[in-house]
Amino acid sequence: MKHEVLLTTGAENDLEEIFDYITEFDSPGSANHVLDQLLKVTGSLATFPERGSYPKELLALGIREYRQAFFKPYRLIYRVVGKRVFIYLIADGRRDIQSLLSRRLLAADQ
């Protein structure tokens, strides 16, 4: 049974920012490749979303409701709710993921 995969507004903005950054500092071809791969990862979550690992930054806080998937160096942070997968954050894993998660996930609860 397939899940519905939904991008939050924040995740959609993340994709746009990643695409724009790569277009500016590398090439439109590279940006398209990365976007395609990230969308492939999001699409794959429709089949087996529970396969993702728990983000270590959240595990340290005892939070086990979010999972992550990768297209390195990018991390997709998501939550499975029933038959829906909500993607909250798509970010370069070399960034300070702890503060990104805090801002994004706290804002999602409001």
A tleap script that builds the chain and sets N, CA, C and O, in Angstrom:
source leaprc.protein.ff14SB
mol = sequence {
  NMET LYS HIE GLU VAL LEU LEU THR THR GLY
  ALA GLU ASN ASP LEU GLU GLU ILE PHE ASP
  TYR ILE THR GLU PHE ASP SER PRO GLY SER
  ALA ASN HIE VAL LEU ASP GLN LEU LEU LYS
  VAL THR GLY SER LEU ALA THR PHE PRO GLU
  ARG GLY SER TYR PRO LYS GLU LEU LEU ALA
  LEU GLY ILE ARG GLU TYR ARG GLN ALA PHE
  PHE LYS PRO TYR ARG LEU ILE TYR ARG VAL
  VAL GLY LYS ARG VAL PHE ILE TYR LEU ILE
  ALA ASP GLY ARG ARG ASP ILE GLN SER LEU
  LEU SER ARG ARG LEU LEU ALA ALA ASP CGLN
}
set mol.1.N position { 0.839 -1.179 0.000 }
set mol.1.CA position { 0.000 0.000 0.000 }
set mol.1.C position { 0.890 1.250 0.000 }
set mol.1.O position { 1.813 1.371 0.805 }
set mol.2.N position { 0.598 2.160 -0.903 }
set mol.2.CA position { 1.425 3.362 -1.042 }
set mol.2.C position { 0.982 4.462 -0.087 }
set mol.2.O position { -0.195 4.600 0.245 }
set mol.3.N position { 1.966 5.231 0.337 }
set mol.3.CA position { 1.720 6.414 1.154 }
set mol.3.C position { 1.676 7.638 0.246 }
set mol.3.O position { 2.259 7.641 -0.838 }
set mol.4.N position { 0.995 8.655 0.691 }
set mol.4.CA position { 1.000 9.941 -0.011 }
set mol.4.C position { 2.161 10.749 0.550 }
set mol.4.O position { 2.284 10.890 1.767 }
set mol.5.N position { 3.009 11.280 -0.314 }
set mol.5.CA position { 4.169 12.059 0.116 }
set mol.5.C position { 3.872 13.535 -0.121 }
set mol.5.O position { 3.549 13.950 -1.234 }
set mol.6.N position { 3.989 14.314 0.947 }
set mol.6.CA position { 3.683 15.745 0.882 }
set mol.6.C position { 4.870 16.567 1.358 }
set mol.6.O position { 5.483 16.264 2.381 }
set mol.7.N position { 5.181 17.603 0.605 }
set mol.7.CA position { 6.236 18.534 1.009 }
set mol.7.C position { 5.601 19.693 1.757 }
set mol.7.O position { 4.622 20.275 1.288 }
set mol.8.N position { 6.149 20.030 2.914 }
set mol.8.CA position { 5.700 21.232 3.596 }
set mol.8.C position { 6.197 22.439 2.805 }
set mol.8.O position { 7.054 22.307 1.932 }
set mol.9.N position { 5.664 23.591 3.111 }
set mol.9.CA position { 6.127 24.818 2.447 }
set mol.9.C position { 7.624 25.005 2.674 }
set mol.9.O position { 8.347 25.418 1.768 }
set mol.10.N position { 8.084 24.702 3.880 }
set mol.10.CA position { 9.510 24.825 4.178 }
set mol.10.C position { 10.354 23.921 3.304 }
set mol.10.O position { 11.404 24.340 2.816 }
set mol.11.N position { 9.914 22.685 3.096 }
set mol.11.CA position { 10.663 21.742 2.252 }
set mol.11.C position { 10.654 22.183 0.793 }
set mol.11.O position { 11.659 22.046 0.096 }
set mol.12.N position { 9.520 22.714 0.330 }
set mol.12.CA position { 9.468 23.241 -1.041 }
set mol.12.C position { 10.456 24.388 -1.199 }
set mol.12.O position { 11.162 24.472 -2.204 }
set mol.13.N position { 10.505 25.270 -0.209 }
set mol.13.CA position { 11.461 26.383 -0.242 }
set mol.13.C position { 12.898 25.870 -0.227 }
set mol.13.O position { 13.769 26.415 -0.904 }
set mol.14.N position { 13.136 24.810 0.557 }
set mol.14.CA position { 14.481 24.216 0.595 }
set mol.14.C position { 14.907 23.756 -0.799 }
set mol.14.O position { 16.032 24.017 -1.224 }
set mol.15.N position { 14.007 23.071 -1.508 }
set mol.15.CA position { 14.325 22.594 -2.863 }
set mol.15.C position { 14.654 23.753 -3.793 }
set mol.15.O position { 15.608 23.687 -4.568 }
set mol.16.N position { 13.863 24.809 -3.713 }
set mol.16.CA position { 14.115 25.983 -4.564 }
set mol.16.C position { 15.468 26.608 -4.253 }
set mol.16.O position { 16.217 26.970 -5.160 }
set mol.17.N position { 15.778 26.734 -2.957 }
set mol.17.CA position { 17.050 27.340 -2.564 }
set mol.17.C position { 18.239 26.484 -3.001 }
set mol.17.O position { 19.249 27.015 -3.462 }
set mol.18.N position { 18.121 25.173 -2.859 }
set mol.18.CA position { 19.195 24.266 -3.290 }
set mol.18.C position { 19.388 24.385 -4.799 }
set mol.18.O position { 20.515 24.504 -5.280 }
set mol.19.N position { 18.282 24.353 -5.540 }
set mol.19.CA position { 18.347 24.464 -6.990 }
set mol.19.C position { 19.008 25.782 -7.410 }
set mol.19.O position { 19.911 25.792 -8.247 }
set mol.20.N position { 18.554 26.885 -6.823 }
set mol.20.CA position { 19.101 28.202 -7.168 }
set mol.20.C position { 20.581 28.299 -6.832 }
set mol.20.O position { 21.360 28.847 -7.612 }
set mol.21.N position { 20.973 27.772 -5.682 }
set mol.21.CA position { 22.363 27.828 -5.260 }
set mol.21.C position { 23.258 27.059 -6.239 }
set mol.21.O position { 24.293 27.566 -6.672 }
set mol.22.N position { 22.854 25.843 -6.579 }
set mol.22.CA position { 23.667 25.027 -7.485 }
set mol.22.C position { 23.707 25.643 -8.879 }
set mol.22.O position { 24.743 25.603 -9.543 }
set mol.23.N position { 22.591 26.211 -9.328 }
set mol.23.CA position { 22.569 26.877 -10.632 }
set mol.23.C position { 23.570 28.025 -10.657 }
set mol.23.O position { 24.309 28.197 -11.627 }
set mol.24.N position { 23.586 28.811 -9.575 }
set mol.24.CA position { 24.467 29.979 -9.520 }
set mol.24.C position { 25.941 29.601 -9.385 }
set mol.24.O position { 26.795 30.194 -10.043 }
set mol.25.N position { 26.242 28.618 -8.535 }
set mol.25.CA position { 27.643 28.327 -8.229 }
set mol.25.C position { 28.217 27.118 -8.956 }
set mol.25.O position { 29.415 26.852 -8.854 }
set mol.26.N position { 27.380 26.378 -9.692 }
set mol.26.CA position { 27.875 25.256 -10.479 }
set mol.26.C position { 27.292 25.374 -11.881 }
set mol.26.O position { 27.874 26.047 -12.733 }
set mol.27.N position { 26.162 24.737 -12.135 }
set mol.27.CA position { 25.553 24.834 -13.460 }
set mol.27.C position { 24.088 24.418 -13.385 }
set mol.27.O position { 23.692 23.695 -12.471 }
set mol.28.N position { 23.279 24.877 -14.348 }
set mol.28.CA position { 21.876 24.446 -14.392 }
set mol.28.C position { 21.754 22.925 -14.550 }
set mol.28.O position { 20.831 22.319 -14.005 }
set mol.29.N position { 22.672 22.313 -15.287 }
set mol.29.CA position { 22.635 20.864 -15.451 }
set mol.29.C position { 22.830 20.135 -14.130 }
set mol.29.O position { 22.118 19.176 -13.834 }
set mol.30.N position { 23.790 20.588 -13.342 }
set mol.30.CA position { 24.020 19.991 -12.019 }
set mol.30.C position { 22.814 20.207 -11.108 }
set mol.30.O position { 22.413 19.310 -10.366 }
set mol.31.N position { 22.245 21.407 -11.176 }
set mol.31.CA position { 21.073 21.720 -10.349 }
set mol.31.C position { 19.904 20.806 -10.707 }
set mol.31.O position { 19.202 20.315 -9.823 }
set mol.32.N position { 19.697 20.580 -12.004 }
set mol.32.CA position { 18.623 19.680 -12.435 }
set mol.32.C position { 18.871 18.247 -11.965 }
set mol.32.O position { 17.943 17.555 -11.547 }
set mol.33.N position { 20.123 17.809 -12.035 }
set mol.33.CA position { 20.463 16.455 -11.586 }
set mol.33.C position { 20.157 16.288 -10.094 }
set mol.33.O position { 19.528 15.308 -9.694 }
set mol.34.N position { 20.598 17.236 -9.281 }
set mol.34.CA position { 20.369 17.155 -7.834 }
set mol.34.C position { 18.870 17.202 -7.539 }
set mol.34.O position { 18.378 16.430 -6.715 }
set mol.35.N position { 18.145 18.094 -8.200 }
set mol.35.CA position { 16.696 18.185 -7.999 }
set mol.35.C position { 16.020 16.866 -8.370 }
set mol.35.O position { 15.163 16.379 -7.633 }
set mol.36.N position { 16.398 16.295 -9.499 }
set mol.36.CA position { 15.827 15.008 -9.921 }
set mol.36.C position { 16.083 13.915 -8.881 }
set mol.36.O position { 15.187 13.134 -8.561 }
set mol.37.N position { 17.300 13.864 -8.362 }
set mol.37.CA position { 17.648 12.836 -7.381 }
set mol.37.C position { 16.900 13.040 -6.061 }
set mol.37.O position { 16.454 12.076 -5.440 }
set mol.38.N position { 16.766 14.295 -5.641 }
set mol.38.CA position { 16.020 14.571 -4.408 }
set mol.38.C position { 14.549 14.203 -4.571 }
set mol.38.O position { 13.933 13.672 -3.648 }
set mol.39.N position { 13.991 14.484 -5.740 }
set mol.39.CA position { 12.594 14.123 -5.989 }
set mol.39.C position { 12.424 12.603 -6.080 }
set mol.39.O position { 11.379 12.065 -5.714 }
set mol.40.N position { 13.449 11.926 -6.566 }
set mol.40.CA position { 13.407 10.460 -6.617 }
set mol.40.C position { 13.378 9.881 -5.195 }
set mol.40.O position { 12.650 8.927 -4.917 }
set mol.41.N position { 14.178 10.472 -4.307 }
set mol.41.CA position { 14.186 10.026 -2.909 }
set mol.41.C position { 12.818 10.288 -2.280 }
set mol.41.O position { 12.283 9.425 -1.583 }
set mol.42.N position { 12.248 11.468 -2.519 }
set mol.42.CA position { 10.930 11.755 -1.937 }
set mol.42.C position { 9.897 10.770 -2.470 }
set mol.42.O position { 9.056 10.292 -1.708 }
set mol.43.N position { 9.944 10.462 -3.746 }
set mol.43.CA position { 9.007 9.516 -4.330 }
set mol.43.C position { 9.155 8.118 -3.759 }
set mol.43.O position { 8.171 7.395 -3.605 }
set mol.44.N position { 10.387 7.738 -3.444 }
set mol.44.CA position { 10.626 6.392 -2.901 }
set mol.44.C position { 10.013 6.225 -1.511 }
set mol.44.O position { 9.760 5.102 -1.074 }
set mol.45.N position { 9.776 7.324 -0.827 }
set mol.45.CA position { 9.183 7.251 0.513 }
set mol.45.C position { 7.725 6.799 0.466 }
set mol.45.O position { 7.167 6.399 1.488 }
set mol.46.N position { 7.111 6.860 -0.702 }
set mol.46.CA position { 5.719 6.413 -0.834 }
set mol.46.C position { 5.595 4.915 -0.596 }
set mol.46.O position { 4.540 4.442 -0.173 }
set mol.47.N position { 6.653 4.170 -0.861 }
set mol.47.CA position { 6.593 2.717 -0.756 }
set mol.47.C position { 6.982 2.203 0.629 }
set mol.47.O position { 6.231 1.439 1.236 }
set mol.48.N position { 8.139 2.610 1.133 }
set mol.48.CA position { 8.608 2.124 2.434 }
set mol.48.C position { 9.149 3.267 3.292 }
set mol.48.O position { 10.358 3.347 3.506 }
set mol.49.N position { 8.290 4.145 3.782 }
set mol.49.CA position { 8.798 5.293 4.536 }
set mol.49.C position { 9.446 4.919 5.866 }
set mol.49.O position { 10.279 5.669 6.374 }
set mol.50.N position { 9.081 3.778 6.434 }
set mol.50.CA position { 9.630 3.390 7.736 }
set mol.50.C position { 11.087 2.940 7.653 }
set mol.50.O position { 11.723 2.724 8.685 }
set mol.51.N position { 11.619 2.796 6.450 }
set mol.51.CA position { 12.997 2.326 6.320 }
set mol.51.C position { 14.018 3.397 6.718 }
set mol.51.O position { 15.181 3.084 6.973 }
set mol.52.N position { 13.591 4.634 6.770 }
set mol.52.CA position { 14.520 5.715 7.113 }
set mol.52.C position { 14.978 5.630 8.559 }
set mol.52.O position { 14.240 5.192 9.442 }
set mol.53.N position { 16.208 6.057 8.777 }
set mol.53.CA position { 16.753 6.053 10.135 }
set mol.53.C position { 16.264 7.285 10.897 }
set mol.53.O position { 15.731 8.227 10.311 }
set mol.54.N position { 16.456 7.255 12.207 }
set mol.54.CA position { 16.095 8.399 13.038 }
set mol.54.C position { 17.257 9.392 13.045 }
set mol.54.O position { 18.406 8.984 13.214 }
set mol.55.N position { 16.984 10.677 12.866 }
set mol.55.CA position { 18.070 11.661 12.932 }
set mol.55.C position { 18.711 11.669 14.322 }
set mol.55.O position { 18.012 11.758 15.332 }
set mol.56.N position { 20.027 11.575 14.368 }
set mol.56.CA position { 20.726 11.485 15.653 }
set mol.56.C position { 20.487 12.720 16.516 }
set mol.56.O position { 20.481 12.631 17.744 }
set mol.57.N position { 20.291 13.874 15.874 }
set mol.57.CA position { 20.052 15.109 16.627 }
set mol.57.C position { 18.739 15.027 17.404 }
set mol.57.O position { 18.619 15.589 18.493 }
set mol.58.N position { 17.756 14.325 16.839 }
set mol.58.CA position { 16.469 14.192 17.512 }
set mol.58.C position { 16.474 13.017 18.490 }
set mol.58.O position { 15.847 13.085 19.547 }
set mol.59.N position { 17.175 11.949 18.142 }
set mol.59.CA position { 17.290 10.813 19.066 }
set mol.59.C position { 17.906 11.247 20.386 }
set mol.59.O position { 17.503 10.777 21.450 }
set mol.60.N position { 18.888 12.149 20.317 }
set mol.60.CA position { 19.546 12.644 21.528 }
set mol.60.C position { 18.547 13.340 22.451 }
set mol.60.O position { 18.766 13.431 23.659 }
set mol.61.N position { 17.444 13.833 21.870 }
set mol.61.CA position { 16.408 14.503 22.662 }
set mol.61.C position { 15.258 13.551 22.994 }
set mol.61.O position { 14.260 13.956 23.590 }
set mol.62.N position { 15.406 12.284 22.604 }
set mol.62.CA position { 14.363 11.301 22.864 }
set mol.62.C position { 13.198 11.369 21.884 }
set mol.62.O position { 12.132 10.816 22.154 }
set mol.63.N position { 13.387 12.038 20.755 }
set mol.63.CA position { 12.322 12.187 19.756 }
set mol.63.C position { 12.499 11.121 18.685 }
set mol.63.O position { 13.532 11.057 18.018 }
set mol.64.N position { 11.462 10.274 18.529 }
set mol.64.CA position { 11.533 9.179 17.565 }
set mol.64.C position { 10.396 9.232 16.554 }
set mol.64.O position { 10.066 8.210 15.952 }
set mol.65.N position { 9.804 10.370 16.358 }
set mol.65.CA position { 8.686 10.438 15.411 }
set mol.65.C position { 9.103 10.911 14.024 }
set mol.65.O position { 8.297 10.893 13.094 }
set mol.66.N position { 10.350 11.332 13.883 }
set mol.66.CA position { 10.860 11.793 12.593 }
set mol.66.C position { 11.910 10.812 12.091 }
set mol.66.O position { 12.607 10.164 12.871 }
set mol.67.N position { 12.002 10.720 10.782 }
set mol.67.CA position { 12.994 9.855 10.137 }
set mol.67.C position { 13.750 10.680 9.101 }
set mol.67.O position { 13.428 11.841 8.851 }
set mol.68.N position { 14.756 10.056 8.510 }
set mol.68.CA position { 15.536 10.751 7.497 }
set mol.68.C position { 15.874 9.825 6.343 }
set mol.68.O position { 16.005 8.611 6.498 }
set mol.69.N position { 16.009 10.443 5.184 }
set mol.69.CA position { 16.466 9.760 3.977 }
set mol.69.C position { 17.561 10.639 3.388 }
set mol.69.O position { 17.659 11.822 3.712 }
set mol.70.N position { 18.377 10.056 2.528 }
set mol.70.CA position { 19.549 10.773 2.027 }
set mol.70.C position { 19.673 10.742 0.511 }
set mol.70.O position { 19.325 9.759 -0.144 }
set mol.71.N position { 20.178 11.840 -0.023 }
set mol.71.CA position { 20.872 11.895 -1.300 }
set mol.71.C position { 22.069 12.763 -0.950 }
set mol.71.O position { 21.998 13.991 -0.997 }
set mol.72.N position { 23.164 12.110 -0.598 }
set mol.72.CA position { 24.305 12.800 -0.006 }
set mol.72.C position { 24.823 13.908 -0.899 }
set mol.72.O position { 24.960 13.737 -2.110 }
set mol.73.N position { 25.109 15.054 -0.282 }
set mol.73.CA position { 25.160 15.314 1.149 }
set mol.73.C position { 23.815 15.770 1.740 }
set mol.73.O position { 23.770 16.220 2.884 }
set mol.74.N position { 22.746 15.659 0.987 }
set mol.74.CA position { 21.457 16.191 1.442 }
set mol.74.C position { 20.703 15.199 2.316 }
set mol.74.O position { 20.733 13.988 2.095 }
set mol.75.N position { 20.025 15.756 3.315 }
set mol.75.CA position { 19.194 14.973 4.224 }
set mol.75.C position { 17.758 15.456 4.105 }
set mol.75.O position { 17.496 16.658 4.063 }
set mol.76.N position { 16.842 14.516 4.050 }
set mol.76.CA position { 15.413 14.820 4.041 }
set mol.76.C position { 14.851 14.335 5.371 }
set mol.76.O position { 14.957 13.153 5.698 }
set mol.77.N position { 14.265 15.229 6.124 }
set mol.77.CA position { 13.699 14.881 7.423 }
set mol.77.C position { 12.188 14.835 7.254 }
set mol.77.O position { 11.572 15.783 6.767 }
set mol.78.N position { 11.605 13.718 7.665 }
set mol.78.CA position { 10.175 13.534 7.429 }
set mol.78.C position { 9.512 12.797 8.588 }
set mol.78.O position { 10.171 12.259 9.478 }
set mol.79.N position { 8.186 12.796 8.540 }
set mol.79.CA position { 7.375 12.143 9.567 }
set mol.79.C position { 6.263 11.359 8.878 }
set mol.79.O position { 5.633 11.857 7.945 }
set mol.80.N position { 6.029 10.155 9.329 }
set mol.80.CA position { 4.955 9.322 8.791 }
set mol.80.C position { 3.746 9.457 9.716 }
set mol.80.O position { 3.829 9.183 10.913 }
set mol.81.N position { 2.624 9.884 9.140 }
set mol.81.CA position { 1.383 10.020 9.896 }
set mol.81.C position { 0.312 9.260 9.124 }
set mol.81.O position { -0.164 9.722 8.086 }
set mol.82.N position { -0.059 8.103 9.633 }
set mol.82.CA position { -1.025 7.272 8.924 }
set mol.82.C position { -0.460 6.847 7.582 }
set mol.82.O position { 0.607 6.235 7.513 }
set mol.83.N position { -1.170 7.168 6.527 }
set mol.83.CA position { -0.722 6.829 5.170 }
set mol.83.C position { -0.118 8.042 4.460 }
set mol.83.O position { -0.047 8.083 3.232 }
set mol.84.N position { 0.310 9.016 5.241 }
set mol.84.CA position { 0.943 10.205 4.670 }
set mol.84.C position { 2.361 10.367 5.188 }
set mol.84.O position { 2.665 10.055 6.339 }
set mol.85.N position { 3.215 10.860 4.310 }
set mol.85.CA position { 4.597 11.176 4.667 }
set mol.85.C position { 4.771 12.676 4.468 }
set mol.85.O position { 4.639 13.185 3.355 }
set mol.86.N position { 5.071 13.380 5.565 }
set mol.86.CA position { 5.282 14.823 5.502 }
set mol.86.C position { 6.774 15.100 5.552 }
set mol.86.O position { 7.448 14.743 6.519 }
set mol.87.N position { 7.290 15.742 4.502 }
set mol.87.CA position { 8.709 16.108 4.473 }
set mol.87.C position { 8.819 17.535 4.995 }
set mol.87.O position { 8.229 18.465 4.445 }
set mol.88.N position { 9.595 17.684 6.076 }
set mol.88.CA position { 9.715 18.971 6.753 }
set mol.88.C position { 10.965 19.745 6.382 }
set mol.88.O position { 10.956 20.976 6.391 }
set mol.89.N position { 12.040 19.042 6.056 }
set mol.89.CA position { 13.319 19.719 5.859 }
set mol.89.C position { 14.140 18.967 4.821 }
set mol.89.O position { 14.233 17.740 4.854 }
set mol.90.N position { 14.731 19.718 3.902 }
set mol.90.CA position { 15.692 19.174 2.948 }
set mol.90.C position { 16.897 20.097 3.022 }
set mol.90.O position { 16.818 21.264 2.638 }
set mol.91.N position { 18.011 19.574 3.516 }
set mol.91.CA position { 19.161 20.444 3.747 }
set mol.91.C position { 20.462 19.692 3.524 }
set mol.91.O position { 20.524 18.466 3.613 }
set mol.92.N position { 21.491 20.458 3.234 }
set mol.92.CA position { 22.836 19.918 3.122 }
set mol.92.C position { 23.231 19.422 4.516 }
set mol.92.O position { 23.207 20.187 5.480 }
set mol.93.N position { 23.586 18.163 4.617 }
set mol.93.CA position { 23.935 17.559 5.902 }
set mol.93.C position { 25.161 18.161 6.558 }
set mol.93.O position { 25.431 17.884 7.727 }
set mol.94.N position { 25.906 18.977 5.835 }
set mol.94.CA position { 27.091 19.620 6.413 }
set mol.94.C position { 26.720 20.882 7.181 }
set mol.94.O position { 27.553 21.466 7.874 }
set mol.95.N position { 25.462 21.297 7.054 }
set mol.95.CA position { 24.994 22.473 7.798 }
set mol.95.C position { 24.670 22.087 9.240 }
set mol.95.O position { 24.706 20.908 9.595 }
set mol.96.N position { 24.358 23.068 10.058 }
set mol.96.CA position { 23.983 22.827 11.452 }
set mol.96.C position { 22.538 22.335 11.480 }
set mol.96.O position { 21.601 23.120 11.625 }
set mol.97.N position { 22.382 21.044 11.342 }
set mol.97.CA position { 21.061 20.439 11.244 }
set mol.97.C position { 20.288 20.623 12.550 }
set mol.97.O position { 19.068 20.785 12.525 }
set mol.98.N position { 20.974 20.601 13.674 }
set mol.98.CA position { 20.308 20.759 14.971 }
set mol.98.C position { 19.492 22.058 15.015 }
set mol.98.O position { 18.317 22.035 15.380 }
set mol.99.N position { 20.102 23.175 14.650 }
set mol.99.CA position { 19.368 24.443 14.712 }
set mol.99.C position { 18.307 24.528 13.616 }
set mol.99.O position { 17.238 25.099 13.834 }
set mol.100.N position { 18.591 23.967 12.439 }
set mol.100.CA position { 17.583 23.950 11.378 }
set mol.100.C position { 16.342 23.165 11.812 }
set mol.100.O position { 15.211 23.601 11.598 }
set mol.101.N position { 16.575 22.011 12.421 }
set mol.101.CA position { 15.459 21.193 12.891 }
set mol.101.C position { 14.676 21.909 13.986 }
set mol.101.O position { 13.445 21.896 13.982 }
set mol.102.N position { 15.378 22.524 14.909 }
set mol.102.CA position { 14.704 23.237 15.997 }
set mol.102.C position { 13.782 24.314 15.445 }
set mol.102.O position { 12.618 24.400 15.837 }
set mol.103.N position { 14.294 25.127 14.545 }
set mol.103.CA position { 13.482 26.213 13.975 }
set mol.103.C position { 12.324 25.659 13.156 }
set mol.103.O position { 11.190 26.118 13.296 }
set mol.104.N position { 12.596 24.687 12.311 }
set mol.104.CA position { 11.580 24.170 11.387 }
set mol.104.C position { 10.500 23.379 12.109 }
set mol.104.O position { 9.312 23.569 11.851 }
set mol.105.N position { 10.906 22.496 13.009 }
set mol.105.CA position { 9.931 21.634 13.661 }
set mol.105.C position { 9.138 22.375 14.725 }
set mol.105.O position { 7.960 22.086 14.933 }
set mol.106.N position { 9.771 23.325 15.399 }
set mol.106.CA position { 9.012 24.136 16.369 }
set mol.106.C position { 8.001 25.003 15.653 }
set mol.106.O position { 6.894 25.205 16.152 }
set mol.107.N position { 8.363 25.519 14.491 }
set mol.107.CA position { 7.436 26.341 13.715 }
set mol.107.C position { 6.281 25.500 13.198 }
set mol.107.O position { 5.165 26.004 13.070 }
set mol.108.N position { 6.526 24.217 12.896 }
set mol.108.CA position { 5.479 23.338 12.377 }
set mol.108.C position { 4.427 23.040 13.436 }
set mol.108.O position { 3.274 22.765 13.103 }
set mol.109.N position { 4.810 23.091 14.699 }
set mol.109.CA position { 3.865 22.789 15.772 }
set mol.109.C position { 2.959 23.969 16.110 }
set mol.109.O position { 1.988 23.812 16.850 }
set mol.110.N position { 3.265 25.134 15.580 }
set mol.110.CA position { 2.472 26.322 15.935 }
set mol.110.C position { 1.323 26.526 14.978 }
set mol.110.O position { 0.555 27.477 15.128 }
savepdb mol mol.pdb
quit
